[in-house]
Amino acid sequence: MRVMDVLADNTAQVMGPLGETLLQTPSAVALLGDQTQYTGNARSATYRWFTDPAARERYDPAEHSANSRVNVALLRAAVTRDGSGSHAADLADVLLGTSEEFARRWDRHEVGLRWSDTKRFVHPRVGRLDLYCQLLLEPDQGQSLLIFTATPGTESHEKLAPLTVLGTDQFAADPE
């Protein structure tokens, strides 16, 4: 929480071990929408990725396949770490019965995949953003801090600025 207080003017969010968004700065809400509102299995970004088409809307379609692979590999790692009977194992079981895409990818047994440091977003108001994602881990609590930045002087840097300054749900909403 102390780190997030210092990062209040930046685009950052804290994630739980199964991709639950625990806390977002206002500009992270403007970039990605409010991801803290979900309950049940939908708290997991992996669950939403495979069950809710809206979860993919802010990501560059060219990266959807890679994002799917990484989501599955990270859930597989969580199941291995936490064991059968864990929330991770339950989530995997639900997704195996719910998403054909998840089941196909789960059967590939891919492990060790990680997110790219560069993420491409498609924002409904500012368009494409190429952002660098710095990931800091808190192993004891299983939490991750993601900080999104753009290279100064780039188009993405110019587009990120209004999100950082305004950072409101109204700005994050789809245009009418």
C-alpha positions, 0 to 999 in steps of 0.5 A, spaced: 500 500 500 505 504 501 508 503 494 502 504 491 501 511 495 507 513 491 505 511 485 498 514 485 500 518 479 502 512 475 499 507 471 500 501 476 496 495 479 497 490 484 495 483 482 494 476 486 497 469 485 491 467 480 491 474 477 486 477 481 486 485 481 487 487 488 488 495 487 489 499 481 491 507 480 486 511 477 490 511 470 490 503 471 482 504 471 482 509 465 487 504 461 484 497 463 477 499 466 475 497 473 478 490 474 477 490 482 469 489 481 469 482 480 467 476 484 467 469 484 471 466 479 471 472 475 476 475 480 481 471 476 484 475 469 485 468 467 478 466 468 475 472 464 480 471 459 477 465 457 470 466 459 468 473 457 470 476 450 470 483 453 476 481 457 480 481 451 478 488 448 483 492 450 489 488 448 492 488 441 488 482 437 495 480 434 497 478 441 491 474 443 494 467 442 500 469 446 496 471 452 492 465 452 498 461 452 501 465 458 495 465 462 494 457 461 502 456 463 501 461 469 495 457 471 498 450 470 504 453 475 499 455 480 496 448 480 503 445 481 505 450 486 498 449 490 496 442 489 490 439 488 484 441 492 487 448 491 483 454 488 488 454 482 486 447 481 478 448 482 479 454 477 483 450 472 477 444 472 472 450 471 475 452 465 476 445 462 469 444 463 467 451 460 472 453 455 474 449 449 480 454 447 483 453 455 482 445 454 486 445 448 491 449 450 491 446 457 492 439 453 499 442 451 502 442 457 506 448 456 510 451 462 515 456 464 512 461 459 512 469 461 509 475 459 512 480 454 515 486 457 512 490 452 504 490 452 500 492 446 493 495 448 487 498 444 484 503 448 477 505 446 479 513 446 486 513 445 487 507 440 493 503 440 498 504 446 505 500 446 507 500 454 513 497 458 510 493 463 515 492 469 513 487 474 515 486 481 514 480 485 512 479 493 513 472 494 511 472 501 504 474 499 504 471 492 502 478 489 505 482 483 506 490 482 505 491 475 507 498 473 506 501 465 510 506 462 511 508 455 518 511 452 518 518 452 517 522 446 513 516 443 506 516 440 504 512 446 507 516 451 503 522 449 497 517 449 498 515 456 499 522 459 491 523 459 490 517 462 495 519 467 492 526 468 485 524 468 485 517 470 477 517 471 472 512 470 468 517 465 475 517 461 475 509 461 468 508 458 467 507 451 465 513 447 458 514 445 
